[in-house]
């Protein structure tokens, strides 16, 4: 317990509220501004500078119930999410006054506590949350009425989430059901890609994709059991949504190399394809080849946007 928080007096707990304490429930470093970090303590959140560890530069009540999940935006460095015991999800912005920091909220994001909140590293307005209701929900922060997607395959609380650092539509999760799962937001109708058999003897307490090897997923259980799962090209290939027809075999192969981040093979195939197409009078194949050099639009999710408003 931090010295500045040790002797803090708390009001008596409300109905269905965890007993107040000054234990730190979460510590999150601001990845967009590594001079700052955030801590959750009972109903409150505290913002700190690493160079001034004696006391937080901002402390504020974040909820009427115990805060359990927090996440800084990797895009702005000023916004952060907080989720709590009663299922509320709130977005705060540290650039505005402390009285008006709350800029977005979902009153009932989950039927039960929010145990995890993760911001997409690619899409600034996508957030994934995991809850005690065994559900994963994907939110578009531009809207607030309901989630874009609800992923349902866990049998108990969803404790940890991790977005892929290689493909924007992929997500991993770990739960109290001792299961490690991989999801694709574009794989209909159930979106589940795989349930990885790790034979854990306890709940998952950590899930992440390695930054240096983005096709490697790791999971850790409460008993210290550690699993490393490599997503091979054979596994990843069928997940790709191609922009080309079946007749454009060479272009689809290049596209797949890019999707699995095998850029060396992709470059060799692009050079070979250019040599083949450069003397053709019909420029359509050359134009298709150029398409690979430009990013694809975001995945189109099956959701009625108007119903989110």
N, C-alpha and C positions, 0 to 999 in steps of 0.2 A: 504494500500500500504506500503510495507516495506521501511524503511528509505533509504537503499542503492539503491533502485530502483525508488524512488519518483521523482527525478529530471533528470531521464534519458531521453535523446533526442531520438526521433524516426524519421526515414525517412518517407516521405509521403507515403500513402498506394498505393499499386499496384492495377491494375484492378481486381475486384472481391475479394478484400481483405478487411477484417474487419478493421475499423479504429484503428490505433495503440493506445495502452494505457499501463499503468503500472499495471493494475489490475491483480491480481493473478487468473489465470483460473483453476488451478488444484494444489492440494497439495497431494503427495503420500508418505507414509512412506515405507521405505525399509524393508519388512517383514523378509528378510534373514539376514539383518544387521540393527538392529533397532537403531543404532547410527546415521543413515543417513535418510534424506528425500529429496524429489525433488519438485520443484515448476515450473510451467509454467507461463511465463509472455510475452504476445504478441508473438514475433518471437523466444524468447529465453527460455532456460531452465537453472535452477540454482540448484546445488547440495549443500546441507548443512549438517553440523554436529549439532546435538541437543546441544552439549556442547559448541558450538561456534555460537550462534544465531545472532551475530552482522553482519556477512557477509557470503556469500556462499564461499565454498572452490573451486568451479568451476562454471563459467558462460560461456555459449556458445550459439551461434545462432543455433537453431534447424531446422529452416525452413525459406522459403521466404514468408510464410503466417502464420497467427495466429495459434499457437498450442493450441489444445483443449483437447486432451486425452493423458494420460501417464500411464505407468504401469511398476513397477519393476519386474524382474524375481524373483519368489519365490524359485528358485532352485540355483542360483549362487550368488545373491546379488550384482553383478557387472553390469549386463545387464539391460537395460530398453528400453521400446518402447515409441515412440512419434508419434501421429497422428494429422493432422491439417486440416485447412479450405479447402485446395485444394485436399484432399483425399490421400495424400502421407503417407505411413507408414514407419517409420525408426527405426532401432535397433542400439543402441549405447552400447559400452562397456567401462566402466570407467577405466579398467585396462591398456588401451593403451593410447598413447599420445593424447592430445586434438585435434590435427590436423587429427588424424586417428581414432577417436572414432566411426565413422559410419561404421558398419560392415555388414549391410544388409538393403535393402530398397525395397519397392514396390512403383513404381512411381504413380500408379493409383489404390490404393486398393479399393476405392469407387468412384462412380460418385457423388461427393459432399463431404461435410466435414465428417471427422471421429470423432464421438462423444464419442466413448468408445473403449478401447482395454483391453482385459483381458487374462492373461496367465493361461494356464491349471495348476492346482495345482499338477496333477499327471504326465503329459507328458511334458517334458521340451521343446519340439519343437512344441507344439500346442498353437496357439494364436487365440482368437476370437475377431473380430472387429464389431462394429455397426456404421452405418452411416446415413447421411441425406437422402440417397437413399432408406431408409426403409429396408435395407438388413443387414443380419448377415453373415459374412464370416469367415470360419475356415481355418487358414493358417498353413502350415508346414514350419517352418523357415529353414529347410534344403534345401528348394527349393524356388523359387521366381516368377515363371512365372504366376501362377494363384492359386486361393484358392482350397483347397481340397473339400469343400462343400460351397454352398450358400443356406442360409435358408431364405425363402421368405413367410411371412404371415402377417407382420405388414403393416399397411396402412399409416404410417407416420414415421418420424425419429426414429431410435433406439437409445435411450439415455443411457440405462444401461444394463450391462450384468453381470451374475454371474455363474461361474462354480460350479457344485455340489461338495461338499467336501466329498461325500460318494461314488459316482459312476462317473467314469471318462468320460462317454459318455453323461452325462446329463448337460444341460445348461438352464438358465432362462434369460428372457429378458423383458425389459420394455420400452415403447415408448411414443412418443408424441400423439399416437392414444389412449392413456389411457388404453392400454391393457398390462396385465401381462401374459407371455407365458412360457411354459416349452417345451424343445426340447430334442430329443434323436438322437445322431449322427448315431445310428445303426437302427433306425426305418424308413424303406423305404416305399414309395418314398419321402414323404414330410417332414418327421422328426418331425412334430409337434405332441406333446403329449397332450397338453391341453392349452386352453385359459381360464384363470381363471376369472370368473365374480366377479369383485371387485367394480363395479359401481363408479370408480374414476371420479371426475369432472374436473381433469386437468392431465397434462402429468406426467409420472413417472420420478422421480428424484433419486430414490435409489431402488436397488434390491439386495438381498443377501440371502444366505443360512446360518442359524445359525451354528456356529462352535460347540457349545455345544449340539445342537439338529439338526444334519445334514439332517433330513427328514422334517425340517420346513423351508419354504420359506417366506420371508417378502418383502413387497413392500411399497414404500412411494411416494405420489403424491406431486406436487408443492403446493397444498393447505393444506398439512399436514395430508392427509388421509392415515391411516396406516392399512395394511391388513396382517394377519398372515395365511398362508396356510400350513396345515400339509398333507404330502404325505403319506397316509396310506399304509399298506402292500397290500391291495386290489388294490390300484392304482399302486404301484410299481411292483407287481408280474408279470404282463404281459410284462413288459419292459425287463425282464431278457432273455438273450440269453444262453440257457443251452448247456452244452457240452455232455449231456447224452440223451439217447433215451427215448421215452415215456414209455418203459417197465421198466426203472430204476426209478420207482416212488419214492422210499425211498431216493435215491441219489439226485434226482431233488428237493425234499423237503428240504434236507440239504443245497443244493446249493442256494435255494431261501432264506432260513434263513440267510445265509451269505450275500447275495445280499442286503437284507434289514437291515443288521447289527443287526439281532437278534441272537447274538452269544450264549446266554444262551441256547436257544432252539436248535441251531445248535450243540452245544456240547452234549446235551442230546441225540439228534438223532444220532450223530456219535458214541457215546458209545453203544447205542442200536444196531446200524447196525454192529458194530465190534463184539459184542457178538453173533450176528446171523451168521456172515460170518466166524468167526475164526476157526471153526471146519470143514469147507467145504474143500474138496480136491481141488476143482477148485479155483485157486487164483485170477481169473479175477475180481471178485467182490471186493476183498480186495485191489487190485491195483486201481480200480476205486475210492474206498473210499479214498485212498491216494492222488488221483488227487485233491480232494477238498482242501487239505492242501497246495497246491501250487497255486500261482497266475495264472490267465488266461492271455494269450497274449492280446495285445491291440486290440480293435475292428478293424475289417477289413472294411475300408470305401470303398465305390464303387467309386474309382477314378483311373485313369490311371497315375501311378507314373511318367512314362516317360514324360507325357505331362506337368508335373509341373516343369521340369528342365529348 
